[in-house]
Each structure stands twice: as C-alpha cells, then as structure tokens.
Amino acid sequence: MEKYVIFSHSEARLGDAGFWNNQLGWVEKAIHATLFDEPKIGLPITSGSDARCVPYREAVTMRVRS
C-alpha cells in the first residue's frame, strides 16, 4: 500500500522545512513527516496555500530548496 506525506513549496522556501509532521509541524525531511495511508483532504495552512499530498517514495527524492 502506498503511503503519502504532505508537502508545501512555500513552507520549504521560508525555512527549508516543507514536510508536515502532526506533532512537530513543518520538518525538513520526508523521513520525519507523518505518513498517511491515503491522500488527506484537510491540509495544514501554508503561507502560499500550496500544501499537497505526495507519495512518500517521491517525497524522499525531492529537493526542498528551489
């Protein structure tokens, strides 16, 4: 079963922490993000309104800084 994480480009640009963790908030690496069994509907608020679910296998290869 595929797992998902929440990612935000705007949060990554602000503080180099673009992955969501339910207990810690925005974190730097996908390995520290909260994993979900399916894409989430209620996403955290971001400075750029751009939070989205991405497959974990894709997230671990993402470059946070752009």
C-alpha positions as CSV (number, residue, x, y, z in Angstrom):
1,M,0.0,0.0,0.0
2,E,1.4,3.4,-1.0
3,K,2.0,6.0,1.8
4,Y,1.6,9.7,1.4
5,V,3.1,12.8,3.1
6,I,2.1,16.5,3.0
7,F,4.5,18.9,1.2
8,S,4.5,22.7,0.7
9,H,6.9,24.5,-1.6
10,S,6.1,27.8,0.2
11,E,7.0,26.5,3.6
12,A,10.1,24.9,2.2
13,R,11.3,28.2,0.8
14,L,10.5,30.0,4.1
15,G,12.5,27.8,6.4
16,D,13.8,24.8,4.5
17,A,11.1,22.7,6.2
18,G,8.5,21.6,3.7
19,F,7.1,18.3,5.1
20,W,4.3,18.1,7.6
21,N,4.6,16.2,10.9
22,N,1.4,16.1,13.1
23,Q,3.3,16.6,16.3
24,L,6.2,18.9,15.2
25,G,4.7,21.0,12.4
26,W,6.9,21.6,9.4
27,V,10.0,19.5,9.2
28,E,13.0,19.4,6.8
29,K,13.0,15.8,5.6
30,A,10.3,13.4,4.4
31,I,11.6,10.7,6.7
32,H,10.4,12.8,9.6
33,A,7.0,13.6,8.1
34,T,3.8,11.9,9.2
35,L,2.8,9.1,6.9
36,F,-0.8,8.7,5.7
37,D,-2.4,5.7,4.1
38,E,-4.3,7.9,1.6
39,P,-4.2,11.5,0.5
40,K,-5.6,13.8,3.2
41,I,-8.4,16.2,2.5
42,G,-7.9,18.7,5.4
43,L,-4.4,20.0,4.8
44,P,-2.4,22.4,7.0
45,I,-2.5,26.1,6.3
46,T,0.6,27.3,4.5
47,S,1.9,30.8,3.6
48,G,1.3,30.0,-0.1
49,S,-1.8,27.9,0.2
50,D,0.0,25.2,-1.6
51,A,0.1,22.1,0.7
52,R,-0.4,18.9,-1.2
53,C,-0.1,15.2,-0.7
54,V,2.7,13.4,-2.5
55,P,3.6,9.7,-2.5
56,Y,6.3,9.0,0.1
57,R,8.5,7.3,-2.5
58,E,8.5,10.5,-4.5
59,A,9.0,12.8,-1.4
60,V,12.2,11.2,-0.3
61,T,13.8,12.1,-3.6
62,M,12.5,15.7,-3.6
63,R,14.9,18.7,-3.3
64,V,13.3,21.0,-0.8
65,R,15.1,24.2,-1.8
66,S,14.2,25.6,-5.2
